[in-house]
């Protein structure tokens, strides 16, 4: 009996079915699209002549010269021979027509010889209908058969059938073709030539089943009525050699539920009358399992052997035989090897083997069982191997195995020797002297290499030798600082013989902003001197020309290339954006050119420009000096230090820093005024000022429109400014805490509050005191100070926090006391 299969890692039959294709449909993918069918095949012997067939007749006799006649078969089925009359051709085969021609020629000539050829066959029109991939009308050569038309039509559509393609002629079914027979066995039906007006019908497919797993052609197959499991397995090419034939899984739907049956494929293929050879149904899924991936009748060996792997148990029936075949390598741990064996319940057990005694025949050999595994170890895996490590200034720092009597010089030799920058006078040898204690032994590498026994110590297990570089054991400052107008300023290393010219080249050379001088500051080491540095100045051109090379470069020197006064390498520029006649980037004629002059150079404003919406953006460096910016940061940081730890970096009330004060006493909260108790209070943390962004757009107040344009035209521009003029707007934006935020058409007679009313009025949380108006110029004004609204302005209605107290639950006693109080008041009024 073959081994039982395994299902580890196997996809479900349903998953297999989703990945399979309809059988045979890909055969027609290469079929060229077209409505003409002209097969390049020999004309069959049974071909019958018809209208428009072209024939060629050649005849000769002793009394006449050779004569050639080419003619077409007429509608009436005749071929006319000049001087001889007409010969019947329609409905005759080529051989029958040849006999008719010979009979006619012999009636007129003696000893006549002749040939008859079919030069070109006629074309006919056929139709393809039903569930075809490309239904329609086709023009075919008369020698075409049914399969030629099926191929030209691209086969069936996904819902069509390839098992029962019908040929109809004069409203009668004359033939049926099973395309599967051609695809699986290469068989075509009896010669079925096409005729004029034939119709090829692709019916809808019948029952389809999915065949997956270990079959030659897994696919979705259409089955005929009463087809059984053996039939579809034959269509699928039969079982693979890797199939486990005793388990064929059948999944189907029965009475509204999915069921699964296990069939014996081997039995039903051998005996078609077997009970498992059931009739198939539409939607059935057949999956043939494969054999177990576990190899049986084998034993294996791994580890420190020359030939690890699996071996046949017939060849290596004992542990000694298997180890002899595998050949343990040099360096094997000979005291023991392990044999792992699986018990019948799957429990692994380890059987120790005396490896050397077993191979020498001194120990009893162990018979092996199926799936036994022997592991051979290396000696360094099981035995403690003494090791020593060398680090630092050696060619190959690493950990090395210690030999008997190995010394420091031997370890340095194994590491490739010491490097040139290594210190000759000091190295440290770290040695373990206890479970957690180490000893440092100072040695001189030079003495150790010379063989001095005081330095060339015998090494022990876990010794660690550290070879230092000379610069690590002595203090030496060898840096010089180069600053100013250099390509790569910074701290550079001093080399012997370095000059100022070399130093400048090492720093990338001077920039085009260099002033033309080199200032050198040499530190003064004399403690009695008042000056801390000696400063010298050299012309940059002379230094770069090779002069002053006698001036040494010493450690600690500061070399500076100052910047020249005319540091601008290009004229200042301003960018004009928006509704200018010629927007773009313009160079300023001079520092401080006014806006009116630049607008005139740009051709003025466009017709649809809004001059009152002009905006100016300026870089922060042009607006604040370095001292002012630093002072602003200092002041804001000082203010932030006074804030509580819950302060929000952006002041957003929805951040996690927002606190909810549950029922309790809110004393000390100015937000609640004189309240002594509330149920829920929303506390918004203050914002940290250092995290707030700062705009670079300069805002302008637009109240005096008559003087605005002249004032704007006198603005002096700076390098990097961006001037933008928007398109003239006819709306006013109303945003924030209103019922219907959005744009509102401009009305010059409306007040700001009328615009809010046109947006549905303020929302319940609207706060007009904190609302603002953003002018089209970019300026921001408080709502209460906005005297007028201009086109393009934006009204932002602020939202205030609401303290909502839930209804207080009152007892019956409180209600009774309230009623008594009302009654007493009414009585007193009487």
Protein Blocks (a to p, Z undefined) as FASTA:
>chain_A
ZZdddfehiacfklmmmmpccehklmmmmpccdfbdcddbdddfklccdehiacdddddd
fkbccddddddddfkopacdehiapcdfehpafklmmmmmmmmmmmmpghiacddddfba
cddddddehjdfbgcdddddfkbcfklmmmmnopaafkbcfklccddeehiafbdcdfkl
mmmnopacddddddehiacdddddddddddehjdfbgcdddddehiafklmmmmnopaaf
kbcfkbccddddeehiacdddddfklmmmmmkbmklccddehiacddddddfbdghiacd
edjdfbgcdddfklmmbfklmmmmnopaehiafkbccdddddfkopacdddddfklmmno
paccddddehiacddddfklmmccdddddehjdfbgcdddddehiafklmmmmnopaafk
lcfkbccddddfbfkbccdddddfklmmnopaklmccddehiacddddfklmpccdfbdc
dehjdfbgcdddddehiafklmmmmnopaafkbgoiacdddddfbfkbmbfbdcddddfk
lmmnopaklpccdehiacdddddfklcfbdcddddehjdfbgcddddfbghiafklmmmm
nopaafkbcfklgccdddfklmpcfklmmmmmmmmmmmmmmpcfklcfklpakbmklccd
deddfehiaklomafbdfbdcddddddfklpccdfbdcdddfblmlmmmmmmmpccdehi
acddddddfbdcdehjdfbgcdddddfkbcfklmmmmnopaafkbcfklgccddfkopac
dfklmmbdcehiacddddddddddddddddfklmmmmmmmmmmmmmmmZZ
